[in-house]
Amino acid sequence: MSSLTTTDTPTRTGLGMPFIIVGAIVLVLVCLFPFAWMALSSVKTLGELYTVPPIWWPASPTWENYRTVLFESNIPRYFLNSVIISVGSTGLALILAIFASYGFARFNFRGKSWLQSFVLIGQLLPTAAIIVPLFITLRVLGLVNTFWGLILVYMIITLPLSVWMLTSYFKAIPVELEEAAIIDGASRLGVLFRITLPLSLPGIVAVLVYAFVTTWNEFIFALCFATDSSVKTLPIGLAEFSTEFNTDWGAVMAASVVMTVPIAILFFSMQKLFVGGLTAGATKG
C-alpha cells in the first residue's frame, strides 16, 4: 500500500502585518497633511501665517478669514457659478457617455475600433492646442462669458474618458441578462435602463465623480472663457486674493476649504458605490 504524503503549507507568521499598518498610517498622514494644514491656516491670524518657523497650531483661532471670504468677496457668487457649471456639464457628459458607451459595448458596426480610438483624440491634445479653436468657436456662437459656453467646453474635455470608462464597464456585464430581457419583451432602451444601468451603478458613479471633480477644479478654460464676474468659477475666485504686491493667504486657505467641502461630501456620500462586483452573482441561480 502506498503511503500518503502530506506537504506542510507555510503558515503566516504575521510579521508583515505591523509593516502594512505602519505603511498605511504613513500614507494616510501624507495624504491628509495638506488638507489639515489648509484647515488650520484658514483660522490663523496674518502674523501666525508668516511666522518662521511655522506655527502648527494657532494660538488664538479666528474666523475673520471666513468672514472675509463669505461676506466681503465674490466667493459665494463664484460658488454658485461652479455648482451650475459642474452639475450641467457632468449631467450632459454622463447622458451622452451612457448612450455612446452602450453602442460601443453592444453593437458591431463598420469602423467601430477606429471610432473608439478617435474619441480619445480630444483627450490626448494639450490644452494649448485646443484653447484657441474653442475660443473662436464660442465667440462665433456667442457663448463667451456664458454658462452654456463653459458647460459645453467641460463636457468636451470630460466626455472621451467617460465613454471609455463606461464602455469597459458595460462589456463586463453578461450579455445573457439582456438577451433574457429581450426575449421577455423588453426593448433595447428598456434593457438599458432596467438591466444595464442598475448593474453599472459603480461605473456610473466613477464617471460622475471624475467629471464633476475635473470641472470643479478646472482653471485654464474658465480663466479664458469667463472674464465676467457673473460667470467666473471658484478657481478663478481664489486667484483674486493675490495682487501684485500681496497675497491674503488666510482668505485663500478659507476659500480653499469652502471649495473642498463639496468634493469631500461627494466622495464620502458615494464611496460605497465605488466597490465593484455588483454583477458577481447576477448569472447564478
C-alpha positions as CSV (number, residue, x, y, z in Angstrom):
1,M,0.0,0.0,0.0
2,S,1.3,3.4,-0.9
3,S,1.5,5.8,2.0
4,L,0.0,9.2,1.6
5,T,2.5,12.0,2.0
6,T,1.3,15.4,3.3
7,T,3.0,18.6,2.4
8,D,3.2,21.3,5.0
9,T,1.7,24.5,3.9
10,P,3.6,27.6,5.0
11,T,1.9,29.4,7.8
12,R,1.6,33.1,8.1
13,T,3.7,34.4,10.9
14,G,2.0,37.8,10.9
15,L,5.3,39.7,11.0
16,G,4.4,41.6,7.9
17,M,1.1,43.0,9.3
18,P,2.8,45.7,11.5
19,F,4.7,47.0,8.5
20,I,1.5,47.1,6.5
21,I,-0.3,49.0,9.2
22,V,2.6,51.4,9.7
23,G,2.8,52.0,5.9
24,A,-1.0,52.6,5.7
25,I,-0.8,55.1,8.5
26,V,2.1,57.0,6.9
27,L,0.3,57.1,3.6
28,V,-2.9,58.4,5.2
29,L,-0.9,61.1,7.1
30,V,0.9,62.2,3.9
31,C,-2.4,62.4,2.0
32,L,-4.2,64.3,4.8
33,F,-1.5,66.7,5.7
34,P,-2.2,69.3,3.0
35,F,-5.9,69.4,4.0
36,A,-5.1,69.6,7.7
37,W,-2.6,72.4,7.0
38,M,-5.1,74.2,4.8
39,A,-7.8,74.0,7.5
40,L,-5.5,75.2,10.3
41,S,-4.2,78.0,8.2
42,S,-7.7,79.2,7.5
43,V,-8.2,80.1,11.2
44,K,-4.8,81.6,11.8
45,T,-4.1,85.3,12.1
46,L,-1.9,87.1,9.5
47,G,1.0,87.2,11.9
48,E,0.9,83.4,12.5
49,L,0.8,82.7,8.8
50,Y,4.1,84.5,8.2
51,T,5.9,83.2,11.3
52,V,9.2,81.4,10.8
53,P,9.4,78.6,11.9
54,P,5.8,78.0,11.2
55,I,3.2,77.7,14.0
56,W,1.4,74.4,13.6
57,W,-1.5,75.1,15.9
58,P,-3.0,78.6,16.0
59,A,-2.7,80.3,19.4
60,S,-5.9,82.2,19.0
61,P,-8.1,80.7,16.2
62,T,-10.1,83.4,14.3
63,W,-13.0,83.2,11.9
64,E,-12.1,86.5,10.3
65,N,-10.8,84.8,7.2
66,Y,-14.1,83.1,6.6
67,R,-16.0,86.3,7.2
68,T,-13.8,88.0,4.6
69,V,-14.5,85.2,2.1
70,L,-18.2,84.8,2.7
71,F,-19.2,88.5,3.1
72,E,-16.5,90.7,1.6
73,S,-15.7,88.8,-1.6
74,N,-17.4,87.3,-4.7
75,I,-16.8,83.7,-3.5
76,P,-20.5,82.9,-2.8
77,R,-21.3,84.0,-6.3
78,Y,-18.4,82.0,-7.8
79,F,-19.5,79.0,-5.7
80,L,-23.0,79.1,-7.2
81,N,-21.5,79.5,-10.7
82,S,-19.3,76.5,-10.1
83,V,-22.2,74.4,-9.0
84,I,-24.3,75.3,-12.0
85,I,-21.5,74.7,-14.5
86,S,-20.2,71.5,-12.9
87,V,-23.6,69.9,-12.5
88,G,-24.7,70.9,-16.0
89,S,-21.5,69.6,-17.7
90,T,-21.4,66.5,-15.6
91,G,-25.0,65.6,-16.3
92,L,-24.6,66.3,-20.1
93,A,-21.4,64.3,-20.3
94,L,-22.9,61.4,-18.4
95,I,-26.0,61.2,-20.6
96,L,-24.0,61.2,-23.8
97,A,-21.4,58.8,-22.4
98,I,-24.1,56.3,-21.4
99,F,-25.6,56.0,-24.9
100,A,-22.2,56.2,-26.7
101,S,-20.7,53.6,-24.4
102,Y,-23.6,51.2,-24.7
103,G,-23.4,51.4,-28.5
104,F,-19.7,50.6,-28.5
105,A,-20.1,47.8,-26.0
106,R,-23.1,46.0,-27.5
107,F,-23.2,46.7,-31.3
108,N,-20.8,45.8,-34.0
109,F,-20.5,48.2,-37.0
110,R,-18.0,49.2,-39.6
111,G,-15.3,51.4,-38.2
112,K,-16.1,50.7,-34.6
113,S,-12.5,50.3,-33.4
114,W,-11.5,53.4,-35.4
115,L,-14.2,55.5,-33.8
116,Q,-13.3,54.3,-30.4
117,S,-9.8,55.4,-30.9
118,F,-11.0,58.7,-32.4
119,V,-12.9,59.5,-29.3
120,L,-9.7,59.9,-27.3
121,I,-8.0,62.3,-29.7
122,G,-9.5,65.3,-27.9
123,Q,-8.3,63.9,-24.5
124,L,-4.7,63.5,-25.9
125,L,-4.4,67.0,-27.3
126,P,-2.7,69.5,-24.9
127,T,-4.7,72.4,-23.6
128,A,-2.7,75.0,-25.6
129,A,-3.6,73.3,-28.8
130,I,-7.4,73.4,-28.4
131,I,-7.9,76.6,-26.3
132,V,-7.7,79.0,-29.3
133,P,-10.1,76.9,-31.6
134,L,-12.5,76.6,-28.7
135,F,-12.4,80.3,-28.0
136,I,-13.1,81.1,-31.7
137,T,-15.9,78.6,-31.8
138,L,-17.5,80.0,-28.6
139,R,-17.1,83.6,-29.9
140,V,-18.8,82.8,-33.2
141,L,-21.7,81.1,-31.3
142,G,-21.9,84.0,-28.9
143,L,-21.2,81.7,-25.9
144,V,-18.2,83.5,-24.4
145,N,-18.9,84.6,-20.8
146,T,-21.9,82.3,-20.6
147,F,-22.8,79.3,-18.5
148,W,-23.5,77.2,-21.6
149,G,-20.1,78.0,-23.1
150,L,-18.3,76.6,-20.1
151,I,-20.7,73.7,-19.8
152,L,-20.1,72.7,-23.4
153,V,-16.3,73.1,-23.1
154,Y,-16.2,71.0,-19.9
155,M,-18.4,68.4,-21.5
156,I,-16.0,68.1,-24.4
157,I,-12.9,67.6,-22.1
158,T,-14.6,65.0,-19.9
159,L,-16.7,63.0,-22.4
160,P,-13.9,61.0,-24.1
161,L,-12.6,59.3,-20.9
162,S,-16.1,58.9,-19.6
163,V,-17.0,57.0,-22.7
164,W,-14.0,54.7,-22.4
165,M,-14.7,54.1,-18.7
166,L,-18.3,53.2,-19.2
167,T,-17.6,51.1,-22.3
168,S,-15.3,48.8,-20.3
169,Y,-17.9,48.5,-17.6
170,F,-20.8,47.7,-20.0
171,K,-18.7,45.0,-21.6
172,A,-18.2,43.3,-18.2
173,I,-22.0,42.8,-17.8
174,P,-23.1,39.4,-19.1
175,V,-25.0,39.7,-22.4
176,E,-27.2,36.8,-21.4
177,L,-29.0,39.1,-18.9
178,E,-30.0,41.5,-21.7
179,E,-30.9,38.7,-24.1
180,A,-33.2,37.2,-21.5
181,A,-34.9,40.5,-21.0
182,I,-35.4,41.0,-24.8
183,I,-36.9,37.5,-25.0
184,D,-39.4,38.6,-22.3
185,G,-40.4,41.5,-24.5
186,A,-38.2,44.4,-23.3
187,S,-36.9,46.9,-25.8
188,R,-33.3,48.0,-26.2
189,L,-34.0,51.2,-24.2
190,G,-35.8,49.1,-21.6
191,V,-32.9,46.8,-21.3
192,L,-30.5,49.7,-20.9
193,F,-32.5,51.5,-18.2
194,R,-33.8,48.5,-16.3
195,I,-30.9,46.0,-16.5
196,T,-27.6,47.5,-17.7
197,L,-27.6,50.8,-15.8
198,P,-28.6,49.4,-12.4
199,L,-25.8,46.8,-12.7
200,S,-23.4,49.5,-13.8
201,L,-24.0,51.9,-10.9
202,P,-20.4,51.8,-9.6
203,G,-19.1,52.7,-13.1
204,I,-21.6,55.5,-13.5
205,V,-20.7,56.9,-10.1
206,A,-17.0,56.7,-11.0
207,V,-17.7,58.7,-14.2
208,L,-19.9,61.1,-12.3
209,V,-17.2,61.8,-9.7
210,Y,-14.4,62.1,-12.3
211,A,-16.4,64.6,-14.5
212,F,-17.6,66.7,-11.5
213,V,-14.1,66.9,-9.9
214,T,-12.5,67.8,-13.3
215,T,-14.9,70.6,-14.0
216,W,-15.0,71.8,-10.4
217,N,-11.2,72.3,-10.2
218,E,-10.6,73.4,-13.8
219,F,-8.8,76.8,-14.1
220,I,-7.4,77.5,-17.6
221,F,-10.6,77.3,-19.6
222,A,-12.5,79.2,-17.0
223,L,-9.8,81.9,-17.0
224,C,-10.0,82.4,-20.8
225,F,-13.8,81.9,-21.4
226,A,-15.3,83.5,-18.3
227,T,-13.9,87.0,-17.8
228,D,-17.2,88.4,-16.3
229,S,-17.8,88.1,-12.6
230,S,-21.3,86.7,-13.2
231,V,-19.8,83.6,-14.8
232,K,-16.4,83.2,-13.0
233,T,-15.8,80.0,-11.1
234,L,-14.2,79.2,-7.7
235,P,-10.7,78.5,-9.0
236,I,-10.7,82.0,-10.6
237,G,-12.0,83.4,-7.3
238,L,-9.1,82.0,-5.4
239,A,-6.7,83.8,-7.7
240,E,-8.4,87.2,-7.0
241,F,-7.0,87.1,-3.4
242,S,-3.5,87.5,-4.9
243,T,-2.4,91.0,-6.0
244,E,0.8,92.3,-7.5
245,F,2.3,93.1,-4.1
246,N,0.5,90.9,-1.6
247,T,-1.5,87.7,-1.1
248,D,-4.1,87.2,1.6
249,W,-3.1,83.7,2.4
250,G,-5.7,83.4,5.2
251,A,-8.5,84.2,2.8
252,V,-7.0,81.9,0.2
253,M,-7.0,79.0,2.7
254,A,-10.5,79.7,3.9
255,A,-11.8,79.9,0.3
256,S,-9.9,76.6,-0.4
257,V,-11.8,75.0,2.5
258,V,-15.1,76.2,1.1
259,M,-14.1,74.8,-2.3
260,T,-13.0,71.5,-0.9
261,V,-16.1,70.8,1.1
262,P,-18.5,69.8,-1.8
263,I,-15.9,67.4,-3.2
264,A,-15.4,65.8,0.2
265,I,-19.1,65.4,0.7
266,L,-19.4,63.9,-2.8
267,F,-16.7,61.3,-2.1
268,F,-18.0,60.4,1.4
269,S,-21.6,60.0,0.2
270,M,-20.7,57.8,-2.8
271,Q,-17.7,55.9,-1.6
272,K,-19.6,52.6,-1.1
273,L,-20.7,52.7,-4.7
274,F,-17.1,52.5,-5.9
275,V,-17.0,48.9,-4.8
276,G,-17.4,46.7,-7.9
277,G,-18.8,43.3,-8.2
278,L,-22.5,44.0,-8.2
279,T,-22.9,41.6,-11.1
280,A,-20.9,38.8,-9.5
281,G,-23.9,36.8,-8.7
282,A,-26.2,38.0,-11.5
283,T,-25.9,34.9,-13.5
284,K,-26.2,32.5,-10.6
285,G,-29.5,30.9,-9.7
